Amino acid sequence: MTLLTPEQRQKLLKRHRHEKNGRVKDRIKAVLHRDDGKSYAEIAEILFLSDEGVRQQVEDFIRDEKLAPANGGSEPQLDEKQTAELLEHLDATTYLHVKQIVAYVKLTFRIEYSWSGMTQWLKRNGFSYHKPAGVPAKADHDAQVAFIAYYEALKRSLKDGEKLFFMDGVHPTHQTRLVCGWIRKGARKELPTTSGQKRMNIIGALDLEDMNLVTQEYATIDGEAVVNYLKYLEAHLPTATAINVVLDCARYHSCPEVAAYVATSSRLRLHFLPAYSPNLNVIERCWKIMHEQVTANHYYPTFNQFADAINHFLKKTFPRKARDWIDRLTDIFTPVLANS
């Protein structure tokens, strides 16, 4: 089933990357998933909505290109100013329990939500329950702010035919990664673990515009491997007039042999991130999704089975499911807190 023209689809993908309203983002995803041929039931399961709600959202868009919800539900609602204040507060304060947020809203705004109502409000506004992300203590806030401005200017300057990639290496190790999961209360769930230290060495680059992930495996990642990868990337994009690559300042990225090769290329342009800035490299989020899908709480008896699973994700699963993760693979960056 095809509902959208290529122009409409690109417009929706671009809006989703920049939209801050969680409810509007969900409506965009519903339309995109439907355009991909998913059933209303499948979309409802992905977005935690009802089948009929998804159907109505898609029909609203087809009929009127409507994305903004008409109302906020039956519970008393925060107005625009209150919503902005609460969002700012939640960005600064991390609560462990929804009931604490309900109490704060009641005390501050004199509006009473149920726990389920507040949970839905949080989801609509882009919140999920997960651990905070650690950031390097040496990260430079001002340098990150300056790079974000530089990056936005770079995006605006791109001409037709130019590509923009985020690049980095990853080293998945043949070990069982034990992470939190839903386990019956009081039960002890055991998983076999491996003690091997053998690992893969992969270089990858991600183009957010079309979710194109280009990866290659090497015996080790050094300057020679990076040069070979850049050659591979150029060959992979024969029609691109320029290939802009955002990457960190790792020694193998900035070594003389890489600089010498880039100087001979008429299409490659490297854009180096500030030091200690993995939060500004979108491909780091791609590697995180890879580990969630392939290595978290998974046991692989042999290294070959482990490597096959990694390669299957990179070559098969990611291209097929990339749009399911577009709300995570975004270039809306937040710099680390200013150094005290």
C-alpha positions in Angstrom: 0.0 0.0 0.0 1.4 3.4 -1.0 -0.3 6.5 0.4 2.4 9.1 0.0 4.2 10.6 -2.9 8.1 10.6 -2.5 7.9 14.3 -1.8 5.3 13.9 0.9 7.3 11.1 2.5 10.5 13.1 2.6 8.6 16.1 4.0 7.2 13.9 6.8 10.6 12.4 7.6 12.2 15.8 7.8 9.4 17.1 10.0 9.7 14.1 12.3 13.4 14.8 12.8 12.6 18.3 14.0 9.2 18.0 15.7 9.3 18.3 19.5 5.6 17.4 20.2 5.5 13.7 21.0 1.9 13.3 19.9 2.6 14.8 16.5 5.7 12.6 16.1 3.5 9.5 16.8 1.0 10.7 14.1 3.8 11.1 11.6 5.1 7.6 12.4 1.5 6.1 12.1 1.3 7.6 8.5 4.8 6.4 7.6 4.2 2.9 8.9 0.9 2.7 7.0 2.7 3.9 3.9 5.2 1.0 4.4 2.3 -1.4 4.3 1.9 -2.2 8.0 -1.6 -3.0 9.3 -3.4 -0.8 11.7 -3.0 -3.5 14.4 0.8 -3.6 13.8 1.1 0.1 14.0 -1.0 0.2 17.2 1.3 -2.3 18.8 4.4 -0.3 17.9 3.0 3.1 19.1 1.0 1.8 22.1 -2.3 3.1 20.6 -5.6 1.6 19.7 -6.3 0.2 16.2 -9.1 2.7 15.8 -7.0 5.6 17.0 -4.3 4.8 14.4 -6.9 4.4 11.7 -8.4 7.9 12.5 -4.9 9.5 12.6 -4.0 8.1 9.1 -7.4 9.0 7.7 -7.1 12.6 9.1 -3.8 12.9 7.3 -5.0 11.5 4.0 -8.1 13.7 4.1 -6.7 17.0 5.4 -3.0 16.4 6.0 -3.8 16.9 9.7 -1.1 16.0 12.2 -2.0 18.1 15.3 -4.4 16.4 17.7 -7.6 18.2 18.3 -7.8 17.8 22.1 -5.8 16.3 25.0 -8.3 13.8 26.4 -10.8 13.7 29.2 -8.5 14.6 32.1 -7.7 18.3 33.0 -4.9 19.4 30.8 -2.0 21.7 31.2 -2.1 24.7 29.0 0.8 25.7 26.6 2.6 27.8 29.2 2.2 25.1 32.0 3.4 22.4 29.6 6.5 24.4 28.7 7.2 24.9 32.4 6.8 21.2 33.2 8.9 20.1 30.3 11.7 22.4 31.5 11.4 21.1 35.0 11.5 17.5 33.9 14.6 18.2 31.8 16.3 19.4 34.9 14.9 16.9 37.4 14.8 13.1 37.1 12.0 11.4 39.0 12.0 7.7 39.8 8.2 7.4 39.9 5.2 8.8 38.0 3.4 9.4 41.2 6.1 12.0 42.1 5.4 13.9 38.9 1.6 13.7 39.6 2.3 15.2 43.0 4.5 18.0 41.6 1.9 18.9 39.0 -0.9 19.0 41.6 1.2 21.2 43.9 2.5 23.5 41.2 -0.4 23.9 38.8 -3.4 22.7 40.9 -4.2 20.2 38.2 -4.7 16.5 39.1 -3.7 13.7 36.8 -4.2 10.0 37.4 -1.0 7.9 37.3 -2.1 6.4 33.9 -3.0 9.8 32.6 0.4 11.2 33.5 2.2 8.2 32.0 0.4 8.8 28.7 1.3 12.6 28.9 5.0 11.7 29.4 4.9 9.3 26.4 3.1 11.9 24.2 5.8 14.4 25.1 8.7 12.2 24.2 9.6 10.7 27.6 10.5 7.1 28.3 11.6 5.3 31.5 15.4 4.6 31.2 18.7 5.3 32.8 20.4 8.7 32.5 23.3 8.7 30.0 26.8 9.2 31.4 28.8 11.9 29.6 32.6 12.4 29.6 33.6 14.7 32.5 36.1 16.5 30.2 33.5 17.4 27.6 33.6 21.1 26.7 30.1 22.7 26.7 31.1 25.8 24.7 32.9 23.7 22.1 29.9 21.5 21.7 27.6 24.5 21.3 29.9 25.9 18.6 30.0 22.6 16.8 26.2 22.3 16.8 26.0 25.8 15.2 28.7 24.7 12.7 26.8 21.5 11.9 23.5 23.3 11.3 25.2 25.7 8.9 26.8 22.8 7.1 23.4 21.1 6.6 22.0 24.4 5.2 24.9 24.7 2.8 24.5 21.2 1.2 23.7 21.2 -2.4 21.9 18.6 -4.5 24.0 15.5 -4.8 25.9 16.1 -1.6 25.8 13.5 1.2 26.3 13.9 5.0 27.4 10.9 7.1 28.2 10.2 10.8 31.1 7.8 11.1 32.8 5.8 13.8 34.2 2.4 14.7 32.6 -0.2 17.0 34.2 -3.3 18.6 31.5 -5.8 19.6 33.0 -8.4 21.9 31.9 -12.1 22.1 30.4 -11.8 25.6 26.9 -12.1 27.0 25.7 -8.6 27.9 23.4 -8.9 30.9 20.9 -6.0 31.1 17.7 -5.2 32.9 14.5 -6.9 31.6 11.0 -7.8 32.6 11.3 -10.9 34.9 8.6 -12.4 37.1 8.9 -11.0 40.6 10.8 -13.4 42.9 12.1 -15.5 40.1 15.8 -15.9 39.4 16.4 -15.9 35.6 19.8 -17.3 34.6 21.5 -16.9 31.3 24.7 -18.6 30.2 27.7 -16.4 29.7 30.8 -16.5 27.6 34.3 -15.6 28.8 35.9 -15.2 25.4 37.6 -11.9 24.5 37.5 -12.2 20.7 35.9 -9.2 19.1 34.9 -7.7 15.7 36.3 -4.4 14.4 33.7 -2.6 12.3 33.8 0.9 10.8 30.4 2.4 9.8 28.8 5.6 8.6 25.2 6.6 8.7 23.3 9.0 6.4 20.3 10.3 8.3 18.5 11.6 5.2 17.8 8.1 3.9 18.9 6.0 6.9 21.7 4.4 4.8 24.2 2.5 7.0 27.5 1.6 5.3 29.7 -0.8 7.3 32.9 -2.8 6.7 34.8 -5.2 9.0 38.6 -5.0 9.4 41.2 -7.1 11.2 42.0 -4.0 13.3 41.1 -0.3 13.0 44.0 1.9 12.2 44.9 4.6 9.7 45.2 2.1 6.9 41.7 0.6 7.7 40.2 4.1 7.8 41.7 5.0 4.4 40.3 1.7 3.0 36.9 2.4 4.5 36.8 5.9 3.0 37.7 4.4 -0.4 34.9 1.9 0.1 32.4 4.7 1.0 33.3 6.7 -2.1 32.8 3.6 -4.3 29.5 2.9 -2.5 28.3 6.4 -3.5 29.4 6.9 -7.1 26.9 9.6 -7.9 27.5 11.8 -4.8 29.1 15.1 -5.7 30.5 15.5 -2.2 30.7 13.2 0.8 30.7 15.1 4.2 31.8 12.9 7.1 31.3 13.9 10.8 33.7 11.9 13.0 35.6 12.1 16.3 39.3 13.0 16.7 40.5 9.5 17.4 44.1 9.0 16.4 43.2 6.7 13.5 40.8 9.3 12.1 43.3 12.2 12.3 46.6 10.4 11.5 48.8 11.6 8.6 47.8 8.7 6.2 44.1 9.6 6.5 44.9 13.3 6.0 47.0 12.6 3.0 44.4 10.5 1.4 41.6 13.0 2.0 43.8 15.7 0.4 43.8 13.6 -2.8 40.0 13.1 -2.9 37.8 15.7 -4.7 34.7 14.5 -2.9 35.6 13.7 0.7 35.3 16.4 3.4 35.9 15.5 7.1 34.3 17.4 9.9 35.8 16.7 13.3 33.8 16.7 16.5 35.1 18.4 19.7 36.9 16.0 22.0 34.8 13.9 24.3 31.6 14.4 22.3 30.0 11.0 21.6 26.6 12.6 22.2 27.1 14.6 18.9 27.8 11.5 16.8 24.5 9.9 15.8 26.1 6.6 14.8 26.8 6.0 18.5 23.1 5.6 18.9 23.0 3.1 16.1 25.6 1.0 17.8 23.5 1.1 21.0 20.5 -0.1 19.1 22.6 -2.9 17.6 23.6 -4.1 21.1 20.0 -3.9 22.3 18.9 -6.0 19.4 21.7 -8.5 19.1 23.8 -8.8 22.3 21.7 -7.8 25.3 20.7 -10.9 27.2 21.7 -13.1 24.2 24.1 -16.0 24.4 26.0 -17.2 21.4 27.9 -20.4 21.9 30.5 -19.7 19.2 32.2 -16.5 17.9 31.0 -17.3 14.4 27.4 -17.4 15.6 28.0 -14.1 17.3 29.6 -12.5 14.3 26.8 -13.8 12.0 24.2 -12.2 14.3 26.0 -8.8 14.2 26.4 -8.9 10.5 22.7 -9.9 10.0 21.6 -6.9 12.0 23.9 -4.5 10.1 23.2 -5.8 6.6 19.6 -7.0 6.9 17.7 -5.9 10.0 18.8 -2.3 10.1 17.9 -1.5 6.5 14.5 -3.1 7.0 13.6 -1.5 10.3 15.5 1.7 10.3 12.4 3.9 10.1 11.2 2.3 13.4 14.1 4.1 15.1 14.0 7.5 13.4 12.9 9.1 16.7 16.2 7.9 18.3 18.5 8.4 15.3 18.1 12.2 15.1 20.4 15.1 14.8 18.6 17.3 17.4 21.6 17.6 19.7 21.9 18.7 23.3 25.3 19.9 24.5 26.6 18.6 27.8 26.0 20.9 30.8 28.3 23.9 31.1 31.5 23.2 33.0 31.4 24.5 36.6 
